[in-house]
Amino acid sequence: MDRTDRKLLALLQEDCTLSIAQLAEQVGLSATPCWKRIQRLETEGIIERRVALVNPELVGLGLTVFVAIEAGDHSPEWLERFATAVATMPEVMEAHRMAGDVDYMLRVVTTDLRSYDAFYKRLITAVGPKNVSSRMSMERVKATTALPLPPAEMKTAR
């Protein structure tokens, strides 16, 4: 990836509704080479998809909970059961396997405390964790989906 690819990615992360002509103008290309670069970035999996970002509070999803999970069992069967369970729970926005004192961290978005409690009960029934610790977000101070792209000179892992 060169500087032009990175500039395209930065622009698309901020507004993927920009036309090819607008993108091309901002990166100093004509439309066809610009479109071909975007197609290559998609084919290579660098651009995974293009989506609309929805304000959770404005659609009634006012509660964000960070859920730390300690697994009592580290068998492949438990790990598969856990992965399958969280994949089927729409409230789970992100699930990360962690290093440190917890095994997994989830970001859960739901309507309110009552709906979180229902989610919590489904989660512990499905996977039987050793320990679950929930932290409620009081205020979203920063939220972005734009990755801080390293300079073109740096090598990226593939």
DSSP file (Angstrom, degrees, kcal/mol; ACC not computed):
  #  RESIDUE AA STRUCTURE BP1 BP2  ACC     N-H-->O    O-->H-N    N-H-->O    O-->H-N    TCO  KAPPA ALPHA  PHI   PSI    X-CA   Y-CA   Z-CA
    1    1 A M              0   0    0      0, 0.0     2,-0.1     0, 0.0   155,-0.0   0.000 360.0 360.0 360.0 133.1    0.0    0.0    0.0
    2    2 A D     >  -     0   0    0      1,-0.0     4,-2.2   151,-0.0     5,-0.2  -0.419 360.0 -85.0-105.6-175.0    1.3    3.4   -0.9
    3    3 A R  H  > S+     0   0    0      1,-0.2     4,-2.3     2,-0.2     5,-0.2   0.849 126.5  54.5 -61.4 -35.2    0.4    6.9    0.2
    4    4 A T  H  > S+     0   0    0      2,-0.2     4,-2.6     1,-0.2    -1,-0.2   0.922 107.8  49.4 -66.3 -42.9   -2.5    7.2   -2.3
    5    5 A D  H  > S+     0   0    0      1,-0.2     4,-2.6     2,-0.2    -2,-0.2   0.931 112.3  48.9 -58.7 -44.8   -4.0    3.9   -1.0
    6    6 A R  H  X S+     0   0    0     -4,-2.2     4,-2.4     1,-0.2    -2,-0.2   0.878 110.3  50.2 -65.3 -37.8   -3.7    5.2    2.6
    7    7 A K  H  X S+     0   0    0     -4,-2.3     4,-2.5     2,-0.2    -1,-0.2   0.921 110.5  50.2 -66.6 -42.1   -5.3    8.5    1.7
    8    8 A L  H  X S+     0   0    0     -4,-2.6     4,-2.8     1,-0.2    -2,-0.2   0.929 111.2  49.0 -59.1 -45.0   -8.2    6.7   -0.1
    9    9 A L  H  X S+     0   0    0     -4,-2.6     4,-2.4     1,-0.2    -2,-0.2   0.910 110.4  50.4 -62.3 -42.0   -8.7    4.6    3.0
   10   10 A A  H  X S+     0   0    0     -4,-2.4     4,-1.3     2,-0.2    -1,-0.2   0.928 113.1  46.1 -62.0 -44.3   -8.7    7.6    5.3
   11   11 A L  H  X S+     0   0    0     -4,-2.5     4,-2.4     1,-0.2     3,-0.3   0.925 113.5  48.2 -64.4 -44.9  -11.3    9.3    3.1
   12   12 A L  H  < S+     0   0    0     -4,-2.8    -1,-0.2     1,-0.2    -2,-0.2   0.845 107.0  56.6 -67.0 -33.0  -13.5    6.3    2.9
   13   13 A Q  H  < S+     0   0    0     -4,-2.4    -1,-0.2    -5,-0.2     3,-0.2   0.829 112.8  42.0 -66.4 -30.3  -13.3    5.7    6.7
   14   14 A E  H  < S-     0   0    0     -4,-1.3    -2,-0.2    -3,-0.3     2,-0.2   0.851 138.8  -1.2 -83.5 -36.2  -14.7    9.2    7.2
   15   15 A D    ><  -     0   0    0     -4,-2.4     3,-1.3    -5,-0.1    -1,-0.2  -0.678  53.9-178.8-159.6  96.6  -17.3    9.1    4.4
   16   16 A C  T 3  S+     0   0    0      1,-0.2    -4,-0.1    35,-0.2    -3,-0.1   0.453  78.9  74.8 -80.1   2.3  -17.8    6.1    2.2
   17   17 A T  T 3   +     0   0    0     -5,-0.1    -1,-0.2     2,-0.0    -5,-0.1   0.496  66.3 118.7 -89.8  -3.0  -20.6    7.9    0.3
   18   18 A L    <   -     0   0    0     -3,-1.3    -3,-0.0    -7,-0.1     2,-0.0  -0.364  69.9-115.9 -59.7 140.2  -18.1   10.1   -1.5
   19   19 A S     >  -     0   0    0      1,-0.1     4,-2.6     4,-0.0     5,-0.2  -0.303  21.1-110.3 -73.2 162.7  -18.3    9.6   -5.3
   20   20 A I  H  > S+     0   0    0      1,-0.2     4,-3.1     2,-0.2     5,-0.2   0.891 121.1  54.4 -59.4 -39.2  -15.4    8.1   -7.2
   21   21 A A  H  > S+     0   0    0      2,-0.2     4,-2.2     1,-0.2    -1,-0.2   0.917 109.4  46.7 -62.2 -43.1  -14.9   11.5   -8.8
   22   22 A Q  H  > S+     0   0    0      2,-0.2     4,-1.9     1,-0.2    -2,-0.2   0.917 115.0  46.2 -65.3 -43.3  -14.7   13.2   -5.4
   23   23 A L  H  X S+     0   0    0     -4,-2.6     4,-1.6     2,-0.2    -2,-0.2   0.936 111.8  51.3 -63.2 -46.6  -12.3   10.6   -4.1
   24   24 A A  H  X>S+     0   0    0     -4,-3.1     5,-2.7     1,-0.2     4,-1.0   0.905 109.7  50.2 -58.7 -43.2  -10.1   10.8   -7.2
   25   25 A E  H  <5S+     0   0    0     -4,-2.2     3,-0.4     1,-0.2    -1,-0.2   0.902 110.0  50.3 -62.3 -41.1   -9.9   14.6   -7.0
   26   26 A Q  H  <5S+     0   0    0     -4,-1.9    -1,-0.2     1,-0.2    -2,-0.2   0.744 117.0  39.6 -73.0 -22.7   -8.8   14.5   -3.4
   27   27 A V  H  <5S-     0   0    0     -4,-1.6    -1,-0.2    -3,-0.2    -2,-0.2   0.439 114.2-111.2-105.4   0.1   -6.1   11.9   -4.0
   28   28 A G  T  <5S+     0   0    0     -4,-1.0     2,-0.3    -3,-0.4    -3,-0.2   0.845  76.3 115.3  78.6  34.6   -4.9   13.3   -7.3
   29   29 A L      < -     0   0    0     -5,-2.7    -1,-0.3    -6,-0.2     2,-0.2  -0.819  66.6-108.1-123.9 166.7   -6.0   10.6   -9.6
   30   30 A S     >  -     0   0    0     -2,-0.3     4,-1.7    -3,-0.1     5,-0.2  -0.496  44.3 -99.2 -85.0 170.1   -8.5   10.3  -12.5
   31   31 A A  H  > S+     0   0    0      1,-0.2     4,-2.8     2,-0.2     5,-0.2   0.890 115.5  52.8 -61.8 -45.4  -11.7    8.3  -11.8
   32   32 A T  H  > S+     0   0    0      1,-0.2     4,-2.4     2,-0.2    -1,-0.2   0.942 111.4  43.5 -63.0 -50.7  -10.7    5.0  -13.4
   33   33 A P  H  > S+     0   0    0      0, 0.0     4,-2.0     0, 0.0    -1,-0.2   0.875 114.6  52.5 -61.8 -33.9   -7.4    4.4  -11.6
   34   34 A C  H  X S+     0   0    0     -4,-1.7     4,-2.2     2,-0.2    -2,-0.2   0.948 110.2  46.9 -63.9 -48.7   -9.1    5.5   -8.3
   35   35 A W  H  X S+     0   0    0     -4,-2.8     4,-2.6     1,-0.2    -1,-0.2   0.895 110.8  52.8 -60.2 -41.7  -11.9    3.0   -8.8
   36   36 A K  H  X S+     0   0    0     -4,-2.4     4,-2.3     1,-0.2    -1,-0.2   0.877 108.0  51.1 -63.8 -37.9   -9.3    0.3   -9.6
   37   37 A R  H  X S+     0   0    0     -4,-2.0     4,-2.6     2,-0.2    -1,-0.2   0.927 110.8  48.1 -63.6 -44.4   -7.4    1.0   -6.4
   38   38 A I  H  X S+     0   0    0     -4,-2.2     4,-2.0     1,-0.2    -2,-0.2   0.919 111.3  50.5 -63.1 -43.2  -10.6    0.8   -4.4
   39   39 A Q  H  X S+     0   0    0     -4,-2.6     4,-2.8     1,-0.2    -1,-0.2   0.905 111.2  49.0 -60.8 -41.3  -11.6   -2.5   -6.1
   40   40 A R  H  X S+     0   0    0     -4,-2.3     4,-2.7     2,-0.2     6,-0.3   0.911 109.1  52.0 -64.6 -42.3   -8.1   -3.9   -5.3
   41   41 A L  H  <>S+     0   0    0     -4,-2.6     6,-1.9     1,-0.2     5,-1.5   0.863 113.2  45.6 -63.0 -34.6   -8.3   -2.8   -1.7
   42   42 A E  H ><5S+     0   0    0     -4,-2.0     3,-1.3     4,-0.2    -2,-0.2   0.923 112.2  49.9 -71.8 -45.0  -11.7   -4.7   -1.5
   43   43 A T  H 3<5S+     0   0    0     -4,-2.8    -2,-0.2     1,-0.3    -3,-0.2   0.880 109.8  51.5 -60.9 -38.9  -10.4   -7.8   -3.3
   44   44 A E  T 3<5S-     0   0    0     -4,-2.7    -1,-0.3    -5,-0.2    -2,-0.2   0.522 115.4-117.2 -77.0  -5.3   -7.4   -7.9   -0.9
   45   45 A G  T < 5S+     0   0    0     -3,-1.3    -3,-0.2     2,-0.3    -2,-0.1   0.523  84.2 118.9  82.5   4.8   -9.7   -7.7    2.1
   46   46 A I  S   <S+     0   0    0     -5,-1.5     2,-0.8    -6,-0.3    -4,-0.2   0.928  78.8  46.2 -68.8 -44.5   -8.3   -4.4    3.3
   47   47 A I  S    S-     0   0    0     -6,-1.9    -2,-0.3     1,-0.2    -1,-0.2  -0.893  75.4-178.7 -93.9 110.4  -11.7   -2.8    2.8
   48   48 A E        -     0   0    0     -2,-0.8     2,-0.3     1,-0.3    -1,-0.2   0.900  57.8 -38.1 -79.0 -42.0  -13.9   -5.4    4.5
   49   49 A R        -     0   0    0     -4,-0.0     2,-0.5     2,-0.0    -1,-0.3  -0.970  50.9-113.8-171.0 168.9  -17.3   -3.7    3.8
   50   50 A R        +     0   0    0     -2,-0.3     2,-0.3    -3,-0.1   -37,-0.0  -0.981  41.3 167.7-120.2 130.5  -19.0   -0.3    3.7
   51   51 A V        -     0   0    0     -2,-0.5     2,-0.5     0, 0.0   -35,-0.2  -0.849  37.2-110.9-136.8 166.8  -21.7    0.4    6.2
   52   52 A A        -     0   0    0     -2,-0.3     2,-0.5   -36,-0.0    -2,-0.0  -0.885  31.8-135.0 -97.4 134.0  -23.8    3.1    7.7
   53   53 A L        -     0   0    0     -2,-0.5     2,-0.4     2,-0.0    92,-0.0  -0.801  20.3-155.2 -91.7 127.8  -23.0    4.1   11.3
   54   54 A V        -     0   0    0     -2,-0.5     3,-0.1     5,-0.0     5,-0.0  -0.849  19.1-120.7-108.3 135.8  -26.1    4.4   13.5
   55   55 A N     >  -     0   0    0     -2,-0.4     4,-0.7     1,-0.2     3,-0.3  -0.648  22.7-153.3 -73.2 113.2  -26.3    6.5   16.6
   56   56 A P  T >4>S+     0   0    0      0, 0.0     5,-3.1     0, 0.0     3,-1.0   0.883  90.0  52.6 -60.6 -40.0  -27.2    4.0   19.3
   57   57 A E  G >45S+     0   0    0      1,-0.2     3,-1.4     3,-0.2     5,-0.2   0.877 105.1  55.3 -63.8 -36.5  -29.0    6.4   21.6
   58   58 A L  G 345S+     0   0    0     -3,-0.3    -1,-0.2     1,-0.3     4,-0.0   0.614 109.4  47.2 -75.6 -10.7  -31.2    7.7   18.8
   59   59 A V  G <<5S-     0   0    0     -3,-1.0    -1,-0.3    -4,-0.7    -2,-0.2   0.142 126.9 -95.1-112.8  18.5  -32.5    4.2   18.1
   60   60 A G  T < 5S+     0   0    0     -3,-1.4     2,-0.8     1,-0.1    -3,-0.2   0.639  89.1 122.4  85.6  15.2  -33.2    3.4   21.7
   61   61 A L      < +     0   0    0     -5,-3.1    50,-0.2    -6,-0.2    -3,-0.1  -0.645  24.2 151.3-108.7  74.3  -29.9    1.6   22.5
   62   62 A G        +     0   0    0     -2,-0.8     2,-0.5    49,-0.6    49,-0.2   0.453  45.4  77.1 -88.1  -1.9  -28.8    3.8   25.4
   63   63 A L  E     -A  110   0A   0     47,-2.4    47,-2.7    -3,-0.1     2,-0.5  -0.939  50.4-177.6-118.9 122.6  -26.8    1.3   27.5
   64   64 A T  E     -A  109   0A   0     -2,-0.5    73,-3.0    73,-0.4     2,-0.4  -0.968   9.9-172.8-112.6 131.0  -23.3    0.1   26.7
   65   65 A V  E     -AB 108 136A   0     43,-2.9    43,-3.1    -2,-0.5     2,-0.6  -0.983  17.8-148.8-127.1 132.6  -21.7   -2.5   28.9
   66   66 A F  E     -AB 107 135A   0     69,-3.0    69,-2.3    -2,-0.4     2,-0.6  -0.910  21.3-161.1 -99.4 121.6  -18.2   -3.8   28.9
   67   67 A V  E     -AB 106 134A   0     39,-2.5    39,-2.6    -2,-0.6     2,-0.5  -0.911   7.1-161.0-114.6 115.8  -18.3   -7.4   30.1
   68   68 A A  E     -AB 105 133A   0     65,-3.2    65,-2.7    -2,-0.6     2,-0.5  -0.829  13.9-165.3 -95.6 130.3  -15.1   -9.2   31.4
   69   69 A I  E     -AB 104 132A   0     35,-3.0    35,-2.1    -2,-0.5    34,-1.9  -0.961  14.2-162.0-123.9 129.8  -15.3  -12.9   31.3
   70   70 A E  E     - B   0 131A   0     61,-2.8    60,-2.0    -2,-0.5    61,-1.6  -0.945  21.3-139.2-104.6 125.9  -13.1  -15.5   33.0
   71   71 A A        -     0   0    0     -2,-0.5     3,-0.1    58,-0.2    57,-0.1  -0.691  11.0-162.7 -85.4 133.0  -13.5  -18.9   31.5
   72   72 A G  S    S+     0   0    0     -2,-0.4     2,-0.4    56,-0.3    -1,-0.1   0.681  83.5  42.7 -81.7 -18.2  -13.5  -21.8   34.0
   73   73 A D        -     0   0    0     55,-0.1    -1,-0.2     2,-0.1    57,-0.1  -0.990  57.1-173.9-131.2 133.2  -12.7  -24.2   31.2
   74   74 A H        +     0   0    0     -2,-0.4    -1,-0.1    -3,-0.1    -3,-0.0   0.048  42.3 131.6-115.1  25.0  -10.2  -23.7   28.4
   75   75 A S  S  > S-     0   0    0      1,-0.1     4,-2.4     4,-0.0     5,-0.2  -0.367  70.8-114.2 -73.1 155.9  -11.0  -26.8   26.4
   76   76 A P  H  > S+     0   0    0      0, 0.0     4,-2.2     0, 0.0     5,-0.2   0.853 117.4  56.1 -57.9 -34.0  -11.6  -26.5   22.6
   77   77 A E  H  > S+     0   0    0      2,-0.2     4,-2.4     1,-0.2     5,-0.2   0.924 108.7  45.2 -66.0 -43.7  -15.2  -27.5   23.2
   78   78 A W  H  > S+     0   0    0      2,-0.2     4,-2.8     1,-0.2     5,-0.2   0.925 112.4  51.7 -65.3 -43.1  -15.8  -24.6   25.7
   79   79 A L  H  X S+     0   0    0     -4,-2.4     4,-2.5     1,-0.2    -1,-0.2   0.897 111.8  46.7 -61.0 -40.2  -14.1  -22.1   23.4
   80   80 A E  H  X S+     0   0    0     -4,-2.2     4,-2.6     2,-0.2     5,-0.2   0.913 112.0  50.3 -67.1 -43.0  -16.2  -23.2   20.4
   81   81 A R  H  X S+     0   0    0     -4,-2.4     4,-2.5     2,-0.2    -2,-0.2   0.908 112.6  47.8 -60.9 -42.4  -19.4  -23.0   22.5
   82   82 A F  H  X S+     0   0    0     -4,-2.8     4,-2.6     2,-0.2     5,-0.3   0.949 112.3  47.9 -63.3 -49.7  -18.4  -19.5   23.7
   83   83 A A  H  X S+     0   0    0     -4,-2.5     4,-1.8     1,-0.2    -2,-0.2   0.902 114.2  47.2 -59.8 -42.4  -17.6  -18.3   20.2
   84   84 A T  H  X S+     0   0    0     -4,-2.6     4,-1.2     2,-0.2    -1,-0.2   0.916 111.9  50.7 -65.3 -43.3  -20.9  -19.7   18.8
   85   85 A A  H >< S+     0   0    0     -4,-2.5     3,-0.7    -5,-0.2     4,-0.5   0.949 112.8  43.3 -62.3 -50.2  -22.9  -18.2   21.7
   86   86 A V  H >< S+     0   0    0     -4,-2.6     3,-0.8     1,-0.2     6,-0.2   0.838 109.0  59.3 -68.6 -29.3  -21.6  -14.7   21.3
   87   87 A A  H 3< S+     0   0    0     -4,-1.8    -1,-0.2    -5,-0.3    -2,-0.2   0.801 107.6  46.8 -65.7 -27.1  -21.8  -14.8   17.5
   88   88 A T  T << S+     0   0    0     -4,-1.2    -1,-0.2    -3,-0.7    -2,-0.2   0.475  92.4  89.1 -94.0  -1.9  -25.6  -15.4   17.9
   89   89 A M    X   -     0   0    0     -3,-0.8     3,-1.8    -4,-0.5    -1,-0.1  -0.842  60.9-161.9 -99.9 107.5  -26.2  -12.7   20.4
   90   90 A P  T 3  S+     0   0    0      0, 0.0    -1,-0.1     0, 0.0    19,-0.1   0.723  85.5  67.6 -63.8 -20.4  -27.0   -9.4   18.5
   91   91 A E  T 3  S+     0   0    0     17,-0.1    18,-2.5    -3,-0.1     2,-0.8   0.755  79.8  90.6 -69.0 -23.1  -26.2   -7.3   21.6
   92   92 A V  E <   +C  108   0A   0     -3,-1.8    16,-0.2    -6,-0.2     3,-0.1  -0.649  48.2 172.3 -80.0 109.1  -22.5   -8.3   21.4
   93   93 A M  E     +     0   0A   0     14,-3.0     2,-0.3    -2,-0.8    -1,-0.2   0.808  69.1   8.8 -85.4 -33.3  -20.9   -5.7   19.2
   94   94 A E  E     -C  107   0A   0     13,-1.2    13,-2.2     2,-0.0     2,-0.4  -0.994  58.6-168.4-146.9 146.7  -17.3   -6.9   19.8
   95   95 A A  E     -C  106   0A   0     -2,-0.3     2,-0.4    11,-0.2    11,-0.2  -0.982  12.4-175.7-137.9 126.2  -15.7   -9.9   21.5
   96   96 A H  E     -C  105   0A   0      9,-2.6     9,-2.4    -2,-0.4     2,-0.5  -0.970  24.7-136.4-125.8 135.4  -12.0  -10.0   22.2
   97   97 A R  E     -C  104   0A   0     -2,-0.4     7,-0.3     7,-0.2     2,-0.2  -0.801  39.8-153.0 -83.9 130.3   -9.8  -12.8   23.6
   98   98 A M        -     0   0    0      5,-3.0     2,-0.4    -2,-0.5    -1,-0.0  -0.627  20.4-137.2-111.1 159.3   -7.6  -11.0   26.1
   99   99 A A  S    S+     0   0    0     -2,-0.2     2,-0.3     2,-0.0     3,-0.2  -0.875  73.6  35.2-102.2 147.2   -4.2  -11.3   27.7
  100  100 A G  S    S-     0   0    0     -2,-0.4    -2,-0.1     1,-0.2     0, 0.0  -0.850 116.3 -17.7 114.6-149.5   -4.1  -10.6   31.5
  101  101 A D  S    S+     0   0    0     -2,-0.3     2,-0.3   -31,-0.0    -1,-0.2   0.552 121.9  52.4 -83.1  -8.1   -6.6  -11.3   34.3
  102  102 A V        -     0   0    0     -3,-0.2   -32,-0.2     1,-0.1     3,-0.1  -0.922  65.7-149.6-123.1 155.4   -9.7  -11.9   32.1
  103  103 A D  S    S+     0   0    0    -34,-1.9    -5,-3.0    -2,-0.3     2,-0.3   0.841  78.6  17.4 -90.2 -37.1  -10.1  -14.2   29.2
  104  104 A Y  E     -AC  69  97A   0    -35,-2.1   -35,-3.0    -7,-0.3     2,-0.4  -0.979  56.8-159.8-138.8 148.6  -12.6  -12.3   27.1
  105  105 A M  E     -AC  68  96A   0     -9,-2.4    -9,-2.6    -2,-0.3     2,-0.4  -0.998  13.9-168.8-128.8 128.4  -14.0   -8.8   26.9
  106  106 A L  E     -AC  67  95A   0    -39,-2.6   -39,-2.5    -2,-0.4     2,-0.6  -0.886  16.9-148.8-113.9 145.9  -17.3   -8.0   25.3
  107  107 A R  E     -AC  66  94A   0    -13,-2.2   -14,-3.0    -2,-0.4   -13,-1.2  -0.975  25.9-172.1-109.6 116.6  -18.8   -4.7   24.3
  108  108 A V  E     -AC  65  92A   0    -43,-3.1   -43,-2.9    -2,-0.6     2,-0.5  -0.909  10.5-165.8-114.7 133.3  -22.6   -5.1   24.6
  109  109 A V  E     +A   64   0A   0    -18,-2.5     2,-0.3    -2,-0.4   -45,-0.2  -0.981  23.8 146.1-121.8 129.2  -25.1   -2.6   23.5
  110  110 A T  E     -A   63   0A   0    -47,-2.7   -47,-2.4    -2,-0.5     3,-0.1  -0.875  54.6 -98.1-151.3 179.5  -28.7   -2.8   24.7
  111  111 A T  S    S-     0   0    0     -2,-0.3   -49,-0.6   -50,-0.2     2,-0.3   0.918  86.4 -31.9 -76.0 -44.3  -31.7   -0.7   25.6
  112  112 A D  S  > S-     0   0    0    -50,-0.1     4,-2.0   -49,-0.1    -1,-0.2  -0.909  72.0 -73.9-162.9-177.2  -31.5   -0.6   29.4
  113  113 A L  H  > S+     0   0    0     -2,-0.3     4,-2.5     1,-0.2     5,-0.2   0.864 123.8  55.2 -63.0 -38.0  -30.5   -2.5   32.5
  114  114 A R  H  > S+     0   0    0      1,-0.2     4,-1.8     2,-0.2    -1,-0.2   0.920 109.9  45.4 -63.0 -43.6  -33.5   -4.9   32.3
  115  115 A S  H  > S+     0   0    0      1,-0.2     4,-2.1     2,-0.2    -1,-0.2   0.850 111.3  53.7 -70.7 -31.6  -32.6   -6.0   28.8
  116  116 A Y  H  X S+     0   0    0     -4,-2.0     4,-3.1     2,-0.2    -2,-0.2   0.913 106.0  53.3 -65.5 -40.4  -28.9   -6.3   29.8
  117  117 A D  H  X S+     0   0    0     -4,-2.5     4,-2.3     2,-0.2    -2,-0.2   0.897 108.4  49.5 -60.7 -40.3  -30.0   -8.6   32.7
  118  118 A A  H  X S+     0   0    0     -4,-1.8     4,-2.0     2,-0.2    -1,-0.2   0.912 112.3  48.2 -64.5 -41.6  -31.8  -10.8   30.2
  119  119 A F  H  X S+     0   0    0     -4,-2.1     4,-2.7     2,-0.2    -2,-0.2   0.943 109.9  52.8 -60.5 -47.8  -28.7  -10.9   28.0
  120  120 A Y  H  X S+     0   0    0     -4,-3.1     4,-2.7     1,-0.2     5,-0.3   0.902 108.7  49.5 -55.5 -45.5  -26.6  -11.7   31.0
  121  121 A K  H  X S+     0   0    0     -4,-2.3     4,-1.8     1,-0.2    -1,-0.2   0.896 111.4  48.6 -64.1 -40.6  -28.8  -14.7   32.0
  122  122 A R  H  X S+     0   0    0     -4,-2.0     4,-2.2     2,-0.2    -2,-0.2   0.909 112.2  50.6 -63.9 -41.1  -28.7  -16.0   28.4
  123  123 A L  H  X S+     0   0    0     -4,-2.7     4,-2.3     1,-0.2     5,-0.4   0.953 112.1  43.4 -63.1 -51.7  -24.9  -15.7   28.3
  124  124 A I  H  X S+     0   0    0     -4,-2.7     4,-1.6     1,-0.2    -1,-0.2   0.835 114.7  51.1 -68.8 -29.5  -24.2  -17.5   31.6
  125  125 A T  H  < S+     0   0    0     -4,-1.8    -1,-0.2    -5,-0.3    -2,-0.2   0.898 113.2  45.9 -68.7 -40.0  -26.7  -20.2   30.7
  126  126 A A  H  < S+     0   0    0     -4,-2.2    -2,-0.2    -5,-0.2    -1,-0.2   0.872 131.3  14.5 -71.8 -38.1  -25.1  -20.7   27.3
  127  127 A V  H  < S-     0   0    0     -4,-2.3    -3,-0.2    -5,-0.2    -2,-0.2   0.613  81.0-141.3-120.3 -14.8  -21.4  -20.8   28.3
  128  128 A G     <  -     0   0    0     -4,-1.6   -56,-0.3    -5,-0.4    -4,-0.1   0.954  27.8-163.5  53.4  61.1  -21.2  -21.2   32.1
  129  129 A P        -     0   0    0      0, 0.0   -58,-0.2     0, 0.0     3,-0.1  -0.282  26.0-126.1 -72.9 162.3  -18.2  -18.9   32.7
  130  130 A K  S    S-     0   0    0    -60,-2.0     2,-0.3     1,-0.3   -59,-0.2   0.903  90.8  -2.0 -70.5 -42.9  -16.2  -18.9   35.9
  131  131 A N  E     -B   70   0A   0    -61,-1.6   -61,-2.8     2,-0.0     2,-0.4  -0.996  58.8-164.0-152.4 144.4  -16.8  -15.2   36.5
  132  132 A V  E     -B   69   0A   0     -2,-0.3     2,-0.4   -63,-0.2   -63,-0.2  -0.999   6.8-172.9-131.0 130.8  -18.5  -12.3   34.8
  133  133 A S  E     -B   68   0A   0    -65,-2.7   -65,-3.2    -2,-0.4     2,-0.4  -0.991   8.4-159.4-126.7 126.8  -17.8   -8.7   35.6
  134  134 A S  E     -B   67   0A   0     -2,-0.4     2,-0.5   -67,-0.2   -67,-0.2  -0.869   7.6-170.5-111.2 137.2  -19.9   -5.9   34.0
  135  135 A R  E     -B   66   0A   0    -69,-2.3   -69,-3.0    -2,-0.4     2,-0.3  -0.980  15.8-145.3-126.7 119.1  -19.0   -2.3   33.7
  136  136 A M  E     -B   65   0A   0     -2,-0.5     2,-0.5   -71,-0.2   -71,-0.2  -0.644  15.6-126.5 -85.7 135.3  -21.7    0.2   32.6
  137  137 A S        -     0   0    0    -73,-3.0   -73,-0.4    -2,-0.3     3,-0.1  -0.684  19.5-171.2 -80.0 127.8  -20.7    3.1   30.4
  138  138 A M  S    S+     0   0    0     -2,-0.5     2,-0.3     1,-0.3    -1,-0.2   0.803  72.5   1.2 -86.2 -33.2  -21.9    6.4   31.8
  139  139 A E        -     0   0    0    -75,-0.0     2,-0.9     3,-0.0    -1,-0.3  -0.968  64.5-127.0-158.0 136.7  -21.0    8.5   28.8
  140  140 A R        +     0   0    0     -2,-0.3     3,-0.1     1,-0.2    -3,-0.0  -0.791  30.8 174.8 -86.4 107.3  -19.5    7.9   25.4
  141  141 A V        +     0   0    0     -2,-0.9     2,-0.3     1,-0.3    -1,-0.2   0.851  67.6   6.1 -84.3 -37.8  -16.6   10.3   25.3
  142  142 A K        +     0   0    0     -3,-0.2     2,-0.3     2,-0.0    -1,-0.3  -0.992  61.6 172.7-146.5 139.6  -15.1    9.2   22.0
  143  143 A A        +     0   0    0     -2,-0.3     2,-0.3    -3,-0.1    -3,-0.0  -0.942  12.5 154.9-147.4 126.1  -16.2    6.8   19.4
  144  144 A T        -     0   0    0     -2,-0.3    -2,-0.0     1,-0.1     0, 0.0  -0.987  32.3-165.3-145.5 154.5  -14.6    6.2   16.0
  145  145 A T        +     0   0    0     -2,-0.3     2,-0.5  -132,-0.2    -1,-0.1   0.416  62.4 108.8-112.5  -5.9  -14.4    3.5   13.5
  146  146 A A        -     0   0    0   -133,-0.1  -136,-0.1     1,-0.0  -137,-0.0  -0.612  66.2-136.7 -77.6 119.9  -11.5    5.1   11.5
  147  147 A L        -     0   0    0     -2,-0.5     2,-1.6     1,-0.1  -134,-0.1  -0.490  19.0-116.2 -73.3 143.6   -8.3    3.2   12.1
  148  148 A P        -     0   0    0      0, 0.0    -1,-0.1     0, 0.0    -2,-0.0  -0.636  39.3-147.0 -80.0  89.5   -5.1    5.3   12.7
  149  149 A L        -     0   0    0     -2,-1.6     3,-0.1  -143,-0.1    -3,-0.0  -0.333   8.5-125.2 -65.4 130.9   -3.3    4.3    9.5
  150  150 A P        -     0   0    0      0, 0.0    -1,-0.1     0, 0.0     6,-0.0  -0.336  40.6 -83.5 -69.5 158.1    0.5    4.0    9.8
  151  151 A P    >   -     0   0    0      0, 0.0     3,-1.6     0, 0.0  -148,-0.0  -0.190  39.5-110.0 -59.8 156.1    2.6    6.0    7.3
  152  152 A A  T 3  S+     0   0    0      1,-0.3     4,-0.1    -3,-0.1  -148,-0.0   0.756 115.0  66.2 -59.1 -25.6    3.2    4.4    4.0
  153  153 A E  T 3  S+     0   0    0      2,-0.1    -1,-0.3  -151,-0.0     2,-0.2   0.774  85.9  85.8 -70.1 -25.2    6.9    3.9    4.9
  154  154 A M  S <  S-     0   0    0     -3,-1.6     2,-0.3     1,-0.1     0, 0.0  -0.533  83.5-120.7 -79.4 141.8    6.0    1.4    7.6
  155  155 A K        -     0   0    0     -2,-0.2     2,-0.4     1,-0.0    -2,-0.1  -0.607  26.0-146.9 -77.3 139.2    5.5   -2.2    6.7
  156  156 A T        -     0   0    0     -2,-0.3     2,-0.2    -4,-0.1    -1,-0.0  -0.847  18.1-111.0-108.3 147.2    2.1   -3.6    7.5
  157  157 A A              0   0    0     -2,-0.4    -1,-0.0     1,-0.1     0, 0.0  -0.495 360.0 360.0 -72.9 142.4    1.4   -7.2    8.5
  158  158 A R              0   0    0     -2,-0.2    -1,-0.1     0, 0.0    -2,-0.0   0.294 360.0 360.0-130.6 360.0   -0.4   -9.4    6.0
